[in-house]
């Protein structure tokens, strides 16, 4: 899985098991999670309360999902194959 930070940096993330646990995903994004599909059929894990917490805008993450006009992604996100997040 990839971690896309709000500063634009991207890194590979390894988890303890084959699939990340709920707790590992929550730790990576800093809170409760929400999953949304990306344009290339992967899944993105975002902080469900990111906008309420005033997390910084994540332009890289915003560019790989389809959103309503003028909407955007905030905070650090995880992106990976949907099979890893089932």
C-alpha positions, 0 to 999 in steps of 0.5 A, a space after each residue: 500500500 502507498 501512503 500519500 501525505 498531504 505534503 505530496 510525498 508518497 511512500 510504501 507502507 508495510 503492515 504486520 499481516 497480509 492486510 492492514 488491520 482497522 487499527 493500522 489504517 486508523 493510525 495511518 490516516 489519523 482517525 476514523 476511516 472512510 474508503 473511496 474508489 480511485 480513478 484507477 480502480 484502487 481504494 483510498 482510505 481517508 480520515 472521515 473527519 479530516 475536514 472537521 479537524 481542518 487537516 491540510 489539503 492533499 492535492 495528490 490524493 485529490 487528483 486520483 479520485 472523482 469528486 464533486 466540483 470544488 471538493 478535495 481530499 485532506 490529510 494523509 491517505 492510504 491507497 491500495 488494491 481493493 483486495 487488501 482492504 476487504 
